Amino acid sequence: MNNYALSNNDSPLPLYHRLYVILKESILNGTYQPGTLLPSETELTQAYGVSRITAKRALNELADEDLVERKRGKGTFVKKRKSTELLHTPIQANIQALMSNLTVIDLETSVEVKQFEYKKAGLWVSQQLQIPLNSTIQRAVRVRYYKDTPFSISTSHVLKEIGTTYTEEDLEKTALIHLIQKAGHNILHVHQTITCTLANEETAPLLKVSVGSPLLKLRRIFINTNKKPVNYAEMLYSPERFEYNMNLTLESP
């Protein structure tokens, strides 16, 4: 592991909580699969420039949340998670507004594909796409730029039969939603959540922010007219360069 000093960031959050959030995010997004051994307290101390007490407290926080199991003399292991729903009571809105917004963003920005691969879906992604664990999916990581400044990282997980219909070059030139539609899948529903996270050692350099910096996070699932999820994506934004606005109108019953 490389060294990324969390103490270099002026966030008001305690060091242990920043480390906890980064590790939790890696567990939830599948970087650390169930049964995986997490870095030791010593390794976390060296990697993030924190004290061993800080590393220990971050791991204990994960254990208290039942995300990991700490075994004396063996280390900290990721626990298997129960199936959870991404959304519970979503706000209803017209999908056309989202599609129009995505088209405008695509026209006014540029994209660089950082990763383009086929891999087995982990627990979280397989749940969101409603496919068997370890099914092959197409995964792509893209950085979007506005006037040469990075403002978002998008990680998409697309069903294999759709992902094989386009190339890495296509993904740099055309919005993913249009490629999915071109493959014969019209989008009927979009499930979206907005939350927050912290930049880790992988996302921080791409957005040109410090490790531990706060990020806005969007999770989005595209569902086709057959009511089947076809793409699960996670988008990260620096709040200094992006804000999410929504207008809600009262309508008659």
N, C-alpha and C positions, 0 to 999 in steps of 0.2 A: 504493500500500500504506500502511496505517496503521502507527503506531509501537507496537510491543509489546516492551518492554525485557526480554529474557531475564534480565538481571542483577538484575531485581527479585525473581526467584524464588530461594529459598535452597537449591535442589537441590544435592547434592554432585557431580552430574555436571558435567564441564567444559562451558563455553559452546559450544564447537564441536560437541560430541557432541549436545547438546540441539538445536542448529540442524539438525544432520545428521538426527536422528531425525524432526523435524518435516517436513523436506523429503522424506525417504524415505517417510514415511507418505503425503504428498500424491502421490507418484509411484505407490505401490502401490495406493492407493484410486482412482486415475484422475483426480485433480484436475489433474495434469500428464500429458497423454497422450504417447505416443511421438512424437518429433519436435518436441515443445514446447520453446521456449526458456525456461529457468529465469531467475528474477531474477538480475541481475548482482551481483557482490560489493558494489558501491556501494549498490544497492537493498536488499540484505539488511542491510547495515550500518545504513542509515537505518530500515528496517522493524523490526529486532529489537534495535537499540541495542547492537550488538557491533562489534568492531574489524574492519577489512578482513582482517587476518590470520586472525581467527576464521572469517569468512565463506569465505575461500579454503580453509581447512582442511576445513570442512564439505563444500564442493563437491568437494574432492579425495577425501574419504572416499567420496562417492557414486561418483566415477569409479573408484576402486580396487575398488569392489564391482560395477563394470560396469553400473551403473544409468544413468549419463549419459556423454556424450562431451564433453570440453572442447576447443573449437576456438579457437585463438589469433585474436584480433581479431573473432570472431563471437559467442562466448558458450558457455554450457553447455546442451547439448541432451539430452533424455530419450531413452534408447535403447529399442528394441523388446525386450520381454522374451520369453523362451521360455515355452511353456506349462508351468505347474507345477501339481501337485496340492495342494489345500488341506490334505488329511489323508493320512497314510501308513499308520500302524498305530494306528487309534483304539481306545480302550477301549470295550468293548461294555456297554451299560446299557439298562435298560427305559425306553422312551419315555414311559410313563404318568407316571413321576415328574416328568419335565420338563414335561409338559402340565399336571399338577396345580399345579406351582410357578408356571407362567405365569399360570394362572387366579387363584391367590392374589394374585400381584403386581398383576394387573389390577384386582382388587376393592379392594385397599388403597391404591391410588395414583391419581393423576390424570394426564392426558396433554394436552399442547399440541402441535398440529401446526405446525411451523415452515415446512416446505416440502412441497408436494404437486404433482408435475409428471410429465409424460411426456417422456422423453428417450432418446437413443440410448445403448445400453450400450457402455461402453469395454471395453478388452481384458480387464482383471481380472474385471469383473462378467460379461462374456459367457462367460468360461471357467468361472466358478462355476455359472452357470445352464445351461451347455452349449447356448448359442444362438449364431447367427452374430454376428460383430462388427457393431456399429451397429444391432442390432435394437432396436425401441422397447420400453421397459419403463416401469413406473410406479415412481417413486422418491419416498419420503417420509422426512422428517426429523422425529422426534418427541422432545420432552423430557418425561421422566416425573418427577413430583413426589411426594414423600412429606412430608405435613404442610407444604406450601408450599415445601419445599426441593428444588431439582433434584438428582437423584442419578443420572440416566442420560440419554444421548443415543442414540437408535436410528435408524439409516439403513437402510431396507429397499429392496430392489430386487425387484419382483414382475413376473411375466410379464404382458404387456399384457392378454391375454384375461381374466386374473383381476382386475387392477387396475381395469378398467372396470366391474366389478360392484359397487363400493362408492365412496362419496364421502369427501371430507376430513372431513366431520362424522361419518360412520360410524366413521372411524379414531380419532376422539377418544373415542367412546363404547364401542367394541367392540375387543377384542384382535384383532390381525391374524390370528393363527392361526385364530380362529373365523370371520373373514371369508373366509379361504381355504377353510375347510371348507364354509362356506355356498355358495361358488361351485362346489362339487362336487369338491373335491380333498381326499381324506383323506390324512393324512400317515402314511407307513410308516416312514421313516427320518429321523433328524436328524444331520447332521454338525456338530460343534462344536469349535472350538479356543479356547484361552484364552492370551492373550499380554499384552503391555503396550506402551504408547506414551506420548507426551507431548501435553499440551494445546496446540493451535495457536491462531492468532488467531481462528478461527471457533468452535471448541469451548469454549475457555476462558470466554468471557462467558456461554455457555449454562449451564455447570456452576458458574459463579461461582467460578472458580479462576484462578490466574495462568497466563499463557502459559509453557509449559515444565514445568508441574506433571505428575507421574506419573499415568497413568490405567490402569485395568484394561480390557482390550479383549477382547470375545468376538466371534467370527465364527461364524455359524450358517447352515446350509443346510437347508431343508425339502424333502424328497423325497416325492412322492406314491406311491400304490400302483402306478402305472405306471412307477416308478423314474425319474421325471423331476423334476429340480429345479424348484421353483416359486417359491421366495423365497430370496434371499441377503441377510442382514442383518449389520450391524456395530453392536455396542453398546459404548458407552464409559461407564465408571463411575469416580467418585472413590473411591479406596481408603479414604478416611476415612468414607465413607457406605455402602459396600457391600462385602461379601465373598462369595466363592463357596465353598460347602461341599459336599463330596461324601463319602458313606459307601460304602465298597467292602466287599463281603462275599464270603468264600471259599465257593464252592459246589462240590459234587461234579462230576467230569467228565461 
